[in-house]
Amino acid sequence: MTQLILRQVIFRRLTFALNLWSLLLPLLVLLLWQLAATQRWMPEQILPAPTTVFATAQELWHGDLLAQLGVSLRRLLSGLALGVLAGTLLGGLLGASRHAARAIEPLFYALAQIPTLGWIPLFMVLFGIDDGLKLAVIIKAVIVPVTLNTQQAVNSVPQVLNEVAQVLRLNRWQQLRRVVIPASLPGWFTGLHLALSQAWISLIVVELLASSQGIGYLMVWGRQLFQLDIVFVTIAVIGLCGLAMEWGLGQLHHRLVYWPQPAISQQKRDQQLPVTGFWLPLALLFLWQLASQYHWVNPQFFSSPLAVTERVIQGFQDGELLPAMTQSLGRALAGAAIGITLGLLTGLLLALHRQTGQIVTPTLNALRQIALFAWLPLLTAWVGNDEAGKVVFVTLAAFFPMFFSTLKAVQQRNPHLDEVAKVLRLNRIDYLRLLILPGATPGIFSGIRLSLLYAWLGNIGAEYFMASGVGIGNLMINAQQLLDMPTILSGMLLIGITGGLLDKLGRLAESQVTRWRQQGESS
């Protein structure tokens, strides 16, 4: 008994010591930061001292910070409420009705392929730059993950529960309230987690681009005045708000979903939707063409599908769209290559060296909580608005998903592999090549696929914010200022197709490389 108590005390002290080790890197960074500012290694406008940032935080706390943050949070809650409501209803309909799914799925999935960033120039033309723009962007960011996860959750309700409901002769309302909603709640919360994160990021982006109020506006204002202490404060506030919202949603999840959850199968969608499922998109395209041709709507705001098609063909023929797409895709792939390489090497290093990982990983995890585009004003001040600044930002966008996917994949390896390596007396390289990488390959390729998508989206956002240079994002922002709707819609189409192709290529590479694993599982 005494030995057991002694072991528990030693374990607690060891855990406390390891937690203190996680504070080592932030303290060293703060010390180096203060030293660099004190010794004037960099101009104060470029790198204000931590004491200056702290003083600015106190000043803003008693000044305009809470008011601007309140504006952003009100926008977030309004868009989140409307998007969650619409996504829940639509996802429930698609999950409960096979006929509705066949009719609506092709149109919904086609529109969902265009990321939220791709819709911003169109929304700026339709809704202006006031609160209507922010609301539309947040709703678009929220409705897709909520709809998809709600549909999957409803489809994955165990058949045995439906049979129990029939035996108990529950009516439709009772079956919905007592069976479908409780069984779907965990999957719905997954969509809500994703929606909250995407809504917060999208709001920051649109406030950086076009706003006269909000935390994003305060950040841009500090960047324009070259007061980077304000930018540092707003970055910290954005990160803390993201952490607080995730924590609050997690607490709500644990309170509402308190029962054990059985493993559920993934949603099984038809590989080939029937031809009848495409009647709604075709009908809407035909109606859109008629409305534009007969001026039922203003063609300046809703260019016809034929006009958009002609603009795409003309853009490639006159040499405008092809260089823009080539430049954007090349920049995204270059940044993705750097970010994937750095993320892979860092993830392997911290996963295989446990003590180093305990020091560095908490800091990287905290930095990940900051909305990605919140770093843009700081990077433009440090690196500039030119090509180098965009590549650095794309690299940052690709790094985090690759790093955490690799870290998780290697950490979840079978602990017996270490014993096998000792018995076989493998050196570091053979241990990594023969034992670690084969088991971690699915997670690594999942990280590569996510990094490619994040790099593509990060590049589009960088082109919106860093207006100099050539790219499809620059072309769309310039078209928005000229109310050139065919060019905006053409850009949206190309962004969606490119993102879908990158995801498809990533999945294809993953399936090819991990084919041996899939064959082993099937056998």
N, C-alpha and C positions, 0 to 999 in steps of 0.2 A: 504493500500500500504506500509506504513511504517512497519507494522507488518510482511508483507511478506519479505521485504528486511532484517529485523532483523532476521527472521528465516533462510534465506539463509546464512547470515553471521555466525550465530551460527552453522549451519550445516557444513559449510566449515571449521571452526575452529575445530569442533569436528572430522571431517575426518582427518585433518592434525595431530591432537593429536593422533588419532588411528594409523596413519602411523608411527608416532614417536615411539609408543609402540612396533611396529614390530622390531625396532632397538635395543630394550632393551636386548633381549636374545643374539644376536651376541656380543654386547658390554660386557655383563657379561662373556661370554665365553672367549673373548679376555683378559679381566682383570684377570680371573682365570688362564688362560694359562700363562700370563706373570708372575703372582705371583708364580705359580708352578715352572716355569723356574728359577725365581730369587731366590727362597728359596731352590732350588735343591731337590724338592720333587721327581723328576725323573731325571736320567742322561741326560745330554744335547744331547747325541747321540740318545736317545729315544724320547725326547721331546724338540726340539730346541725352543728358545724363539721367540715370534712374531717379535721382532726387528731383530733377526738373519735371519728369513725367509724373511723379507722385504729387508734387505741388500743383501741377496742372489738373490732375484728377480731383484734388480737393477743391480747387477753384471751380471746375466744371460741375462738381457735385452740388455746390451751392448756387450754381448758375443755371445753364441751359441744358445740361446733360439729361436730367430726369424728364424734362418736358419733351425733348427730342426722342428719347427712348420710349416714352409713353405713346407718341405718335406712331412709331414703328410697331409697337406691340398691339395697338388698336387695329392697325391695318392687318397685322398677322392674324389676330383672333377673328376678325370679320371674314377674311378670305378663307381661313381654315374652317370656320363653321359652315360656310356655304359649300366649299369644296368637299368636305367630309359628308355633308348631307346628300349632295348630288351623287358622289361616288358610292356611298352606301346603298342608295336606292337603285342606281344603275347596276352596280355589282350584284345586288340581291336579285334583280330582275334577270340578269344574264345567267346567274347560277341556278335560279329556280325554273326558268323556262328555256327549254332547248330551242324552241322556235324563235324566241327573242334573241337568243345567242347567235343563231345562224343568220338572222337578219341584220343584227347590229354589229357583231364582232368584226367583220371585215373593215367597216368604216372606222370603228373605234381604234382598232389596232393600227390602221394606216395613219390616223391622226396622232396616235401615241408615239409613232416612230419619230415624229418631229419633236425634238427636245424643247423644253420651255424657253430656253435662250433663243431658239429660232423663231418663236412667236412674238418676241418683244417688239421688233420694228413694225409688224402688222398691228399689234395692239396700240402702239404709239400713234399710228395714223387713225385708228378707229376711236380711241378713247382719250387722246391727248396725253398730257404728262401729269395730270392731277391724280386724285385718289382712284379714279376709275381704272387707270392703267395698273396701279399696284394691285387692286382687287382682282382684275382679270388675270394677271400673271400668277398670283398666289393660287387662285382657283384652278388654273391649268396645271400648276405644279402639284396640287393636292389630289385632283380628281383621278389621275391615272393610277398611282399606287393604291389608293383606297378601292377603286373599282376592281382592279386586278386581284387584289388580295381578298376582297369580299367575295368575288365570284369563285375563287379557288376554295375559300372557306366553306361556302354554301355547297359547292360540288363535293366537298370532302366530308360532309356529314355522314357518319357511319350508317350503313343500311340497317343495321340492327336497331338503331334508334327510331328510324322511320317505321319499322315493323312493330316496335313497342307502341308507338303512337297510334297505329292502326288497331292494335289489340285493345288499347284503352279507349278507342273511339273518340279521339280528340278531334275537334273541328279545326279548320284551317288556322284560325287565330290562336287557338290553344297550342297547336303544333308549332306555329311560328314562335310563340312566346316561350314555350317550355322545352322545345327540342332544337329548332334551327338556330335561334339567337344564342343560347348558351354554347352550343357546339361550334358555332362560327366565331365566337368572340375572340379566341386566341389569334386566329388568322386575321381578323379585322384589326386587332391591335398591332399586328405586324405592319399592315398597311398604314396605320396611323403613325407609327414610329417613322416610317420612311417619308410619309407626307409632311410631318412636322419638320424634319431635317431639310427636305427640298423646299418647303415653303419659306423657311428662314433664309436659306441661301438665295432663293429667287428674289425675295424682298430686298436683301442687301444689294444684289446686282442692279435691280431697277432703281433703287434709291441712289446708287452710285451714278447711274446714267442720267436720270431725269427726276429731280426732286428738289423741293425748296424746304422740306421738313424731314425729320427722321434721323436715325443714327447714321445711316449711310450718307446723308447730306452733310452732317456734321463732320464726317470723315473727309469728304471731298473738300469741304470748306477749309479744314486744317491743311490739307495737301496743297490747295491753291495758295494759301498764305505761307506755305513752306514752314508751317509749325508742326513738325512731326511729333512733338509731344502730344498734341491733340489726336493725331492718328494712332499713336501707341495706346492712348487711353480708350479710344473707341474700339480698337481691336480687342483689348482686354474685356471690355464690356460685352462685345458680341460673343466672345468665347464663353464668358461666365453665364450669359443669358442662354446660350445653347446648352451648356451643362445643366443649368437649373431646369430648363424645359424638359430635357431628357430624363432627369431625375424625377421630376414631378409626374411625367407620363408613366415612368416605370413604377412609381408608387401606386398610381391609379390602376395600372395593370395588375399588380399583385393583390390589390384589394378586391377588384372585380372578378379576376380569374384566379380563384384560390383552390380549385379542385385539381386533382392529378389529370394530366393530359395524355391520352394515348397517342401513339405515333399514327399519323394519318398519311395516306398516300398523296402524291402530288396530283394536281388537277390534270386529268387526261382530256386534252383537246383533240379534236379530229385533225389528223395530219393534213387532209385536204378537205377544205370546206366545200360543200356542194355549190354548184353554180348558182342556185337560187339565193345563196347568201350574199351575192354581189349585186342584187337588184337595187338595194337601197343606195349604195355609193353611186351606181350608174344613174339612178333616177335623180339624185341630188346634183350630179354633174350636169345632166341634161337640163334640169330646172335652173341651175346656176347660169348655164349658157343662154337660155331663153331670157332670164331676168336681165342679164347684161345686154343682150342683143336688142331687146325691145325697151330698154331703159326703165324697167320696173324698179331697178336700183341704180344708184349713181355709179357708172362705170369707173369713175375716178377712185372709188373706194373698193369696188368689187370687180376687178378685171375678169373677163370671161376665161374659161379654161383654154379656149383656142388662143386667146391673146397671151396667156402664160406660156403655152406650148410654143407659139411663134417667138416669144421672147427668149426661151431657152435655146431654140435652134439658131436664132439670130445672134445670141450672145456667144455661142460656140463658133459660129461662122465668122463674126467680125473680130474674134480674138479678145473678147472681154471676159467671158465666164471661165474659159479654160485656164488662162494665167492665174485668175483669182483662186480657182479651185486647186490648181497645182501648188500655188504658194501656201494656201491654208493647209492642205493635206501634208505637204512636205514639212512645214513647221510643226504640225501636230505629231507626225511620225518621228521627227528629230527629237523633240522634247520627250515623247513617249519612250524612245530608245534610251535616252539618258536617265529618265526617271525610273524605268523598269530595271535598268542595270543597277542603279544605286539602291533601289528598294530591295532587289533580290539579294545583293551582297550584304546590305545592312541587316535584313531579316535573317539571313543565314548566320551572320556573325553573332547577333544578339540571342538567337535561339540556341546556338551551340555553346556560347559562353554565358552561362546563367548569371553570374555575378555582374558582368557588364550589362546584360539585359535588364537586370533589376535596377540598375542605375539610370540607364538611358531610356528604356521603354516608357515609363510613366510620363516623362517630359514630352516624348513624341506623341503619346496618346492625348496629352493635354493640348498640344498644338493642333492635333487633328480636329478637336472640338470647335476650333475657330472656323467660321464659314470661309470656304476657300477664297472667294472673291474679296474678302475683307483685306487680304494681303496685297491687292492690286495697287492701292495708293502708295503703300510703303515701297513696293518693288519699283514703281515708276520713279520714285524719288531717288532710289539707290542705283538702279540699273538704267533707267530711262524708258522712253516710249518707243524706241526703235526695235529692230528685229531681236536684239539680244534680250531685251526686257520681256518680249513675248515668249521666247524660247525658255527663259528661266521660269516664267509662270506656268507654262505647259509642263515643264519638268516637275515642278512642285505638285501640279495636279495629278501627274502619273505616279509620283513617288509613294504617296501614302497608301493607296489601295494595294500596290505591289508589296510594300513593306509588311503591312499587317496580314495579308494573305500568306506570304511566305513564313512569317513568324508563327502564325497559328498552325500552318501545315506541318512545320518542323517540330514545334512543341508537342503536337499531338501524336508524334511517332511512338511506336511500341517501345517501352523501356527495355525490353529484352534485346533490342538492337545494340545497345551499349555493351551488354554482356557478350554478345556474339562478336562484336568488334575486338573486345579484349582477348577472347579465346583464339580468334584468328590472327591476332596481332596486326591488325590493319593500321596503316598510317593514316594521317588526316585526310589526304586526298582520296585514297581508296575507300575510307569510311564514308566520306561524303558522296563519292561517285556510285558506290555499290549498295549502300544501305539507306542513306538519308534521301537523296534526290529521287530515287524511284518511288518511294512511299509518299513523298511530298509533291510529286508531279501534278496531281489533280488540283491541289490548292494553289500551286504556283501558276498553272495555266489559267485558273479562274482569276487570279490577280492580274495576269497579263491582259485578259479580256476586259476586265474592269478598267485597267490603266489606259488601254487604248480608247475606250469610250470617254473617260475623264479627260484625257489629253485632247480629244476632238472638241469636247464641250468647252474645256478651258481655253483652247485656241480661239473659238468663236467669241467667248466672253472677253478675252484679251483684245481681240480686234474691235469689239464694240467700244471698249474703254480707251484703248490706245489707238486713236483714230488715224495715226500715220501709217503708211505702208499699203501693201496690196493684200487682198484676201476677200473671201466671200462675205465675212462679217463686215468689213469696211464698205464693201459694195452695197450691202443691205442698209447700213446706217446712212450712207449718202443718198440712197434711193428714198429712204424714209423722209429725209429733209426736203427732197424734191417731190414728194408724194407720187413716186414712180411705183405704183402698185404691182405691175407685171414683174419688175425686177425683184421686189420684196418676196412675192410668191414663188418666183423661180429660185431664189436663194433658200427659202424654206424647204422647197422640194429637194434641192441638192443636199442640204444639210441632213435632212431625214434619210435620204437614200444612202449617203455616205456613212452615217452612223449605223444604219442597219447592216450595210456591207461589212463594216469593221467588226460588228458584233458577230455576224455570220462567219467571217474568216477566223475570228478568235475561237468560236465554238468548233469549227471544223478542225483547226489545228489541235485543240484540246482533245477532240474525239480520236484523231489519228494517233497522237502521241500516247494517249492512255488506252488505246485499243486492247493492249495485252491485259490491262487490269479489268476492263469490261468483260473480256472473254473468260477470264478466270472467275469472275463473280457469276457469270451466267452458267458456267459449268458446275 
